[in-house]
Structure formats: structure tokens, C-alpha cells
Amino acid sequence: MQRLQAFKYELRPDGQQAQQMRRFAGSCRFAYNKALALQKERYELGEKKLGYAGLCKLLTEWRNSSDTAWLADAPAHPLQQTLKDLERAYRNFFAKRADFPRFKKKGRSDSFRYPDPKQIKLDQSNSRLFLPKLGWLRYRNSREVLGAVKNITVSHLNSKWFVSIQTEREVERPIPNGDAVGIDMGIARFATLSDGTYYAPLNSFKRHETALRKAQQAMSRKVKFNSNWKKAKASVQRICARIGNARRDFLHKISTAISKNHAMVCIEDLQVRNMSKSAAGTTDQPGRNVRAKSGLNKAILDQGWSEFRRQLDYKLAWQGGWLIAVPPRNTSRTCPCCGHVSGENRKTQAKFECVECGFEENADLVGAINILRAGHARIACEVSDAVRSPAAGTHRSDSGAALCHA
Ligand SMILES: [Zn+2]
């Protein structure tokens, strides 16, 4: 099966290359914003939106016009890619998957993409790669790139430059390892497995929260944009980067361990985004217990549950296993011993004690066991459906072409 994978490295540009990359990112942002402004104008005049080809034609005009001749210094393909991104942003908007496209701001996800592998040279043994108009760039070679290079994205974050190399390769369909397991996600324990093992939370945000708050306060006391403010801002960014790195590392370690040792993983189908949205409420109906809820939300977001689920999904697919999401009905209230369902069974956040048969266990473990059972039940239903109408088949998360950052 085909595997798409992205390999990300820190770039080590010299001064001139760093300056060039800043300019290229700026040119791409300019082209994007100019095209977006134009589309908005056309809309207000009742004219039809320009397609990608039409925008590319305009881009050539801009590159040739004396007002914006500096656009010609940037490589052509990345500029076109940014127009493609705008097209996609519009498509997502019309399909109701995203908000209306917004203007890009400097310093927020500055990046540009080289789509043509023929223009890219990767020299792994010398830890360098060649990009049009930048020449040979050195990078921190932390691991081998596998597969054929498809495209390359250069991005800027916290005053560092990164390169993400998308590749494609053929791999054998793996045979999954191990048996089925249910996972209960929680605050006190990040994840509890139905076999009894559990992972403590990282709470990277909490740990760095004090440092971050102090740094942010220091920044707010400085005069905006002067040199002390810039220093304070850099320190805020450093702490944020540290939080992000610690969390990414934590989630990857756990999702790798679980996906390597289980052929089937059942999790609760929690709508993390909804849970975190609802706390504040609206102006008409302000949410209740906003403070307590936003505390929970912060914990949920800090844990990175949705990112964890995304990682589990593609890693299981790579191992030949599958991820099954089950609705979270009664998973915390059902006795795994006698099947009695009652809110009373859950004595405290941590303790489960059945009012019917007296079965006692850690509440998260009970949740994980019930989730595993619900997963098995779903499979059984789908299999019997498939037997009755062979066309239906089972839903298998068979995204062998899962995209990820390694
Ligand atoms: Zn019971």
C-alpha cells in the first residue's frame, strides 16, 4: 500500500538565505492578500470569482508590472501555490468546512511551498537540500527521509525556519500485532487502557503556566515594539515552543506504544471541539459555571485529545490495525460485572462501586472496559449487517495513505 509521510527538520540557513526566505514568505503573503482583496471586490461588484488559472495570469501581470516587480524575485511556483491555497480556502468555505478566507498577517504561519520534485534536490549524506532561488540549504538531519520526495514546505516559527518534506513510498500491508483494547480518556489519568495500564497526564501547559504568565505580564509592561518589548516577546514565544514540543513528544510516545501493541483500539467518540466551545455560551445565554468549565476546557485542550486521536488513527493504519470510535453512552455508569446502569455506581470521579452487585474498581478502568465492549458490539453489528447485505461491508479506518508529521 502507498504511504504518504512528512519529515520535518530545522533548517540552518546562512544570513542571506534567512533574509531571502523572509522575503519569499512575504511575497507569498502579498500575492495571497492581493488575490483575496480582488475576489472580494469582484463579489461586491456582482462579478464572478476568478478561478485558479485566471489568478495565475494576474500573478504574471503583477510580476511584470513596475509597481510590484519585486514579486519576480520570489520563485514562481510557491507564489502559484499560495493562489491554490486561496482556492482551497474558498472551496472549504463554500462546503461549510471553514470560515470565510481571511487576510494573512505577518508572523502568523509564514510559509511557502515548492510543489515540483524536479526542482528539488535532497542530499541526505551531506545534510543539505537544494531549493530554487535559495541554493543549497543545510538542515538538522535527525533521521533518514524515506520514499520519493513529492513537495516541500518551508515555514517559520518562533524565529526558526523548518522544512517539511512530503514523500510517498510503497510499503507492504502490515499484519497487526496484539489484541483489542479500550481506552478511557480523562483528566486525572490521560489515558486508561482496559487491560489496566494507564498513562499519567503531562499537563505541559500547567507546568509552564506560571512562567508563561510572568513572561506575558513582563511583555505587557513594556512599550510596544521597542527593543525590550521584542526581547520579552521572544521569551514568551520560547516558552510556548517548549510547551508545544513537550506535548507533541508526550502524545507521540503514547500513541506509538499503543498502536504497536494492539490490532484494534476503541475510544470514546467525544466531540472535543464542542466540549471546549460550549463553556462561554453566547451573549443571550451565558454559559453556567463558566470558570469551572473553562478550567476543564483548558485541561482538555492542554491534553491534546483530538491530536492524540489523529495520531492513533494513522499509526494504527500503518500497523494494519484499526481505530473504532464508540458513542460515549453510559460508558462511565455501566457495571462491567452485572451490567447494571446507574449514575449512583460512580461514587466519585475516581471510584466506581456497583449499587447492585457491589463490584468495585477504578472508574477510568471501568470506562475503558465498557468502551472496549461497545467497540466489540459495533463490530458484531457491522459484520451481521454485511452478511445480510454484502454491499454494505464493514467500516474500516483503512487510511493507508494517512498524512502525518513524523
Ligand atoms: Zn454490578
Boltz pocket constraint, residues with backbone or C-beta under 6 A from the ligand:
constraints:
  - pocket:
      binder: B
      contacts: [[A, 335], [A, 336], [A, 337], [A, 338], [A, 339], [A, 340], [A, 354], [A, 355], [A, 356], [A, 357], [A, 358], [A, 359]]
      max_distance: 6.0
